[in-house]
Amino acid sequence: MPATFKKNIQYYKFCLYGFLKNLKFFEPFFILFLKEKGLSWVEVGTVYSLRMIVRVVFEIPSGIIADTLGRRRSMIFSYIMYLGSFLAYYLAGNYILILAATFIFALGDAFRTGTHKAMIFEYLKINNWQDQKAHYYGHTRSWSQAGSAVSSLIAAGLILAGSNYQEVFLYTGIPYLAGIVLLISYPSFLEGTKNNADAKTLLQRLKGTFVSTFRSFGDVKVLRAVSNLSSHSGYFTAVKDYLQPVLSTVALSIPFLTGFGEYNREAIVIGVVYFVLYFITSYASRNSGRMVEFAGHGSGAMNGLLVTGLLAGGLSGLFYGLEISMIAVVFFVGVYVIENLRRPAAIAGISELFDADIQASVLSVESQVKDLFGAILAFIIGLFAEWLGVGAALVVVSAFILVLMPFFRIKKSER
């Protein structure tokens, strides 16, 4: 079924939210920032693991709080935490302070993930556009990817203009302040609940939402679908930033950039590659609805794309280890594209398995599974990168998940 929803003012607000959210000017240089601060690869892995473990701990409570006390309030609190983390990263001068900043950032993530998707699905339900979930979410996610593309160029411009990696964190606060203003403008009916209840009623509602959420996960079909989605997304979260050291190697090998300093060479290559990369993934997200139609169901292509994504990541690591960095970049781009093809379609399919009243909680549980898996992988990558190098680490984690593939594979009868 082709897209039939209306592109009204709320549609553009959802798109603008995604665009502003992904103006993380520090993101294309985050691993390089950590290495500049003297962190070993194992310590880099623990930074990523901590981010995901904190999200795991707070994911379900934050989703339940959002469904119970109000989604907009949860989102605004999330953005306040983000702003605090940007300041903390700017001031961080050692490993311990970087971990503290990461904790604050992860707390903001925990109160955001799942909640905004639940607001989108609530809006589709109100307008009787439930059959448009893959198309609608894919469109809004494509704007997120466009934001990342523009962010990459702005970040590169900031570095070329003389800023260092730490200063870029402060500039990131500007679009996030704008994001708070945008969230305040969302209509109140997207809260998904009544907010004028007494303490006893709120506790009962909290308990009811918690019980309903975990009863929904008693179905093996649901568990397998969530695990399938989370395995690739967790893998992607753990490995995606390792594109940065690959691109750093490419920057050093390009002859016509030898007249620039190391900072500027990295900024030019990373800015351009990420810009192109995110516009490709933006197109992939926008067309995820078509993939659902082609496959016949949101889970129809999940198995094949999971294997393809893992093979792309493993081959990227292999070619990087062989010092053929340009080909490694091509396969790394494949990992990004596959994640942005499969996730909107899979999220839409999974959301159909649950009641609308607990969707923020359910999607937070999915995000929790993804982060728990990603936290384990992030530590493994850091460990093997320290022992054998980044390329070998990517090969190891890709092979590890391929071995576990039988547990994640969605059976034909469950589609």
C-alpha positions in Angstrom: 0.0 0.0 0.0 1.5 3.4 -1.0 1.8 6.2 1.6 -1.6 8.0 2.1 -1.0 10.0 5.2 -1.3 13.8 5.2 1.8 16.0 5.6 0.3 18.4 8.0 1.9 20.7 10.7 2.4 17.8 13.1 4.1 15.7 10.4 6.6 18.5 9.9 7.0 18.9 13.7 7.9 15.2 13.9 10.4 15.6 11.0 11.9 18.7 12.6 12.3 16.8 15.9 14.3 14.1 14.1 16.4 16.7 12.3 17.3 18.7 15.4 17.9 15.5 17.5 20.6 14.3 15.2 22.5 17.6 15.0 25.1 16.0 17.3 28.1 17.9 16.0 30.4 15.8 18.2 29.3 12.4 17.0 31.5 12.1 13.8 34.6 12.6 16.1 33.5 11.0 19.3 36.0 8.1 19.3 38.7 10.4 18.1 37.9 12.7 21.0 38.2 9.7 23.4 41.5 8.7 21.9 42.8 12.2 22.1 42.1 12.2 25.8 44.4 9.2 26.1 41.9 6.4 26.5 42.9 2.9 25.5 40.7 0.8 23.3 39.4 -1.1 26.3 38.5 2.2 28.0 36.8 3.3 24.8 34.8 0.1 24.9 33.8 0.7 28.6 32.5 4.2 27.7 30.2 2.7 25.1 29.2 -0.1 27.4 28.4 2.3 30.3 26.2 4.4 28.0 24.2 1.3 27.1 24.1 -0.3 30.6 22.7 2.9 32.1 20.0 2.9 29.4 19.3 -0.7 30.2 18.8 0.1 33.9 16.5 3.1 33.3 14.9 2.0 30.1 11.8 0.2 31.4 11.1 2.6 34.3 11.5 5.6 32.0 9.0 4.1 29.4 6.5 3.3 32.1 6.9 6.8 33.6 6.3 8.3 30.1 3.2 6.2 29.6 1.9 7.1 33.1 2.9 10.7 33.8 3.2 12.1 30.2 5.4 11.6 27.2 6.2 15.3 26.6 7.4 15.8 30.1 9.6 12.7 29.8 11.1 14.0 26.6 11.8 17.5 28.0 13.5 16.0 31.0 15.6 13.9 28.5 16.7 17.0 26.7 17.7 18.7 29.9 19.9 15.7 30.7 21.5 16.0 27.2 22.4 19.6 27.8 24.0 18.7 31.1 26.0 16.0 29.4 27.3 18.3 26.7 28.7 20.7 29.3 30.2 17.8 31.2 32.0 16.4 28.1 33.3 19.9 27.5 34.8 20.1 31.0 36.0 16.5 31.1 39.7 16.1 31.2 40.2 12.5 32.2 38.6 9.0 32.0 36.5 9.3 35.2 35.0 12.6 34.2 34.2 11.2 30.7 32.4 8.3 32.4 30.4 10.8 34.4 29.4 12.8 31.3 28.5 9.5 29.6 26.2 8.6 32.5 24.3 11.8 32.2 24.0 11.4 28.4 22.7 7.9 28.8 20.1 9.0 31.3 18.8 11.4 28.8 18.7 8.6 26.2 16.7 6.4 28.5 13.9 8.9 28.8 13.8 9.5 25.1 14.1 6.1 23.4 10.7 4.6 22.7 8.8 7.6 24.0 8.8 9.7 20.8 8.0 6.7 18.6 5.0 6.0 20.9 3.9 9.6 20.4 4.1 9.1 16.6 2.1 5.9 16.8 -0.5 7.5 19.1 -0.9 10.3 16.4 -1.4 7.7 13.7 -4.0 5.9 15.8 -5.9 9.1 16.4 -6.0 9.7 12.6 -6.7 6.1 11.7 -3.4 5.8 9.9 -2.2 2.7 11.7 -1.5 0.9 8.4 0.9 3.7 7.5 3.3 3.1 10.4 6.3 1.9 8.3 5.8 4.7 5.8 5.3 7.5 8.4 8.1 6.4 10.7 10.4 5.9 7.8 9.7 9.4 6.6 10.4 11.0 10.0 13.5 8.8 10.5 14.8 9.9 7.1 14.8 13.5 8.4 16.9 12.3 11.3 19.4 10.9 8.9 19.3 14.2 7.0 20.1 16.0 10.2 23.1 13.7 10.7 24.2 14.6 7.2 24.0 18.3 7.7 25.5 17.9 11.2 28.6 16.2 9.7 29.3 19.2 7.4 28.7 21.7 10.2 31.0 19.7 12.5 33.7 19.6 9.9 33.3 23.4 9.4 33.7 24.0 13.1 36.9 22.0 13.2 38.3 23.8 10.1 37.3 27.1 11.7 39.6 26.3 14.6 37.5 24.6 17.2 38.7 21.4 18.9 36.7 18.3 19.7 35.7 19.4 23.1 34.3 22.8 22.0 32.0 21.0 19.5 30.0 19.7 22.5 29.0 23.2 23.4 27.8 24.0 19.9 25.6 20.9 20.1 23.6 22.6 22.9 22.0 25.1 20.4 19.8 22.7 18.4 18.9 20.8 21.6 17.6 24.0 23.1 15.5 24.5 20.0 14.3 20.9 20.4 12.9 21.7 23.9 10.9 24.6 22.4 9.6 22.2 19.7 8.5 19.5 22.2 6.6 22.1 24.3 4.6 23.0 21.1 3.4 19.3 20.7 -0.4 18.9 21.3 -1.3 17.7 24.7 -3.3 14.7 23.4 0.1 13.1 22.5 0.8 12.7 26.2 -1.1 9.4 26.0 -2.6 9.7 29.5 -4.4 11.9 32.0 -2.0 13.9 34.1 -4.4 15.2 36.9 -4.5 12.0 39.0 -3.7 11.6 42.7 -0.7 9.7 43.9 -2.7 6.4 44.5 -4.1 6.4 41.0 -0.7 7.1 39.5 0.8 4.2 41.4 -2.0 1.9 40.3 -1.5 3.0 36.7 2.2 2.5 37.0 1.7 -1.0 38.3 -0.9 -1.8 35.6 1.4 -0.6 32.8 4.3 -2.6 34.2 2.2 -5.9 34.4 0.7 -5.4 31.0 4.1 -4.8 29.4 5.6 -8.0 30.8 2.6 -10.1 30.0 3.0 -9.1 26.4 6.5 -10.6 26.4 5.2 -14.0 27.4 4.7 -14.9 23.7 7.7 -16.6 22.1 6.8 -15.0 18.8 7.1 -11.6 20.4 10.4 -12.4 22.1 11.9 -13.7 18.9 10.8 -10.6 16.9 12.2 -8.2 19.5 15.5 -10.2 19.7 15.8 -10.2 15.9 15.4 -6.4 15.7 17.6 -5.8 18.8 20.5 -8.0 17.7 21.3 -6.0 14.6 20.5 -2.6 16.2 22.7 -3.5 19.2 25.4 -4.6 16.9 25.1 -1.4 14.9 25.2 0.8 18.0 28.3 -0.9 19.2 30.3 -0.8 15.9 29.0 2.3 14.0 31.5 4.8 15.5 34.5 2.6 14.6 34.1 4.1 11.1 35.9 7.1 12.5 39.4 5.5 12.9 38.9 3.8 9.5 38.3 7.3 8.0 41.2 8.7 9.9 43.4 6.2 8.2 41.9 7.1 4.8 42.6 10.8 5.5 46.3 10.2 6.1 46.6 8.4 2.8 45.0 11.0 0.4 47.9 12.9 -1.3 46.1 16.2 -2.0 45.3 16.6 1.8 49.0 16.5 2.9 49.1 20.3 3.1 46.5 20.3 5.9 47.1 19.5 9.6 45.9 16.2 11.0 42.8 17.7 12.6 41.8 19.4 9.3 42.4 16.3 7.2 40.2 14.2 9.5 37.5 16.9 9.5 37.4 17.1 5.7 37.3 13.3 5.1 34.9 12.5 8.0 32.6 15.5 7.2 32.3 14.6 3.5 31.9 10.8 4.0 29.4 11.1 6.8 27.4 13.7 4.8 27.1 11.3 1.8 26.5 8.3 4.1 23.6 9.9 6.0 21.9 11.1 2.9 22.1 7.5 1.6 20.6 6.2 4.9 18.0 8.9 4.8 16.8 7.6 1.4 16.9 4.0 2.8 14.7 5.1 5.8 12.2 6.9 3.6 11.8 3.7 1.5 11.5 1.2 4.3 7.7 1.2 3.8 8.2 0.0 0.3 10.4 -2.8 1.6 7.5 -3.9 3.9 5.2 -4.0 0.8 7.8 -6.0 -1.2 8.3 -8.5 1.7 4.6 -8.8 2.5 5.1 -8.0 6.3 7.4 -5.9 8.5 9.4 -9.0 9.6 9.5 -10.6 6.1 13.0 -9.3 5.2 14.5 -9.1 8.8 16.4 -12.4 8.7 18.1 -11.7 5.4 19.0 -8.1 6.3 20.4 -9.3 9.6 22.8 -11.7 8.0 23.7 -9.2 5.3 24.5 -6.4 7.8 26.7 -8.8 9.8 28.6 -9.9 6.7 29.1 -6.3 5.7 30.5 -5.4 9.1 32.8 -8.4 9.1 34.2 -7.7 5.6 34.8 -4.1 6.6 36.9 -5.2 9.5 38.7 -7.7 7.3 39.7 -5.1 4.7 40.6 -2.6 7.4 42.9 -5.2 8.9 44.4 -5.8 5.5 45.0 -2.0 5.2 42.6 -1.7 2.3 40.7 1.1 4.0 38.7 2.4 1.0 37.0 -0.9 0.5 36.5 -1.2 4.3 34.6 2.2 4.2 32.3 0.9 1.4 31.3 -2.2 3.5 30.9 0.0 6.6 28.4 2.2 4.6 26.5 -1.0 3.9 26.0 -1.6 7.7 24.5 1.9 8.0 22.2 1.4 5.1 20.9 -2.0 6.2 20.1 -0.7 9.7 18.1 2.2 8.3 16.2 -0.1 5.9 15.2 -2.7 8.5 14.6 -0.7 11.7 11.6 1.5 10.7 9.9 -1.5 9.1 10.6 -3.8 12.0 9.5 -1.2 14.6 6.2 -0.8 12.8 5.7 -4.6 12.7 6.5 -5.0 16.3 4.3 -2.2 17.4 1.3 -4.1 15.9 1.8 -6.8 18.5 1.0 -4.6 21.5 -1.8 -2.3 22.9 -1.3 1.4 22.1 -1.4 2.3 25.8 1.8 0.5 26.6 3.7 1.1 23.4 6.2 3.5 25.0 7.0 0.8 27.6 7.3 -1.9 25.0 9.5 0.1 22.7 11.6 1.0 25.7 12.0 -2.8 26.5 13.1 -3.4 22.9 15.6 -0.6 23.2 16.8 -2.1 26.5 17.4 -5.5 24.9 19.3 -3.7 22.1 21.4 -1.8 24.6 22.2 -4.8 26.7 23.4 -6.7 23.6 25.3 -3.6 22.4 27.0 -3.2 25.8 28.4 -6.7 25.7 29.6 -6.2 22.1 31.1 -2.8 22.8 33.3 -4.3 25.6 34.3 -7.2 23.3 35.2 -4.8 20.5 37.3 -2.7 22.9 39.1 -5.8 24.3 39.9 -7.3 20.9 40.8 -3.9 19.4 43.4 -3.6 22.2 44.8 -7.1 21.5 44.5 -7.5 17.8 43.4 -4.2 16.3 40.1 -2.6 15.3 39.8 -4.7 12.1 40.1 -8.0 13.9 37.6 -6.8 16.5 35.0 -6.1 13.9 35.4 -9.5 12.4 35.1 -11.3 15.8 31.9 -9.6 16.9 30.3 -10.1 13.4 31.1 -13.8 13.5 29.9 -14.1 17.1 26.4 -12.9 16.2 26.3 -15.0 13.0 26.9 -18.1 15.2 23.9 -17.0 17.4 21.7 -16.4 14.3 19.5 -19.5 14.9 18.2 -18.0 18.1 17.2 -14.7 16.4 15.8 -16.1 13.1 12.1 -15.4 12.7 10.3 -18.6 11.6 8.0 -18.5 8.6 5.0 -19.4 10.7 5.7 -16.4 13.0 5.7 -13.7 10.3 
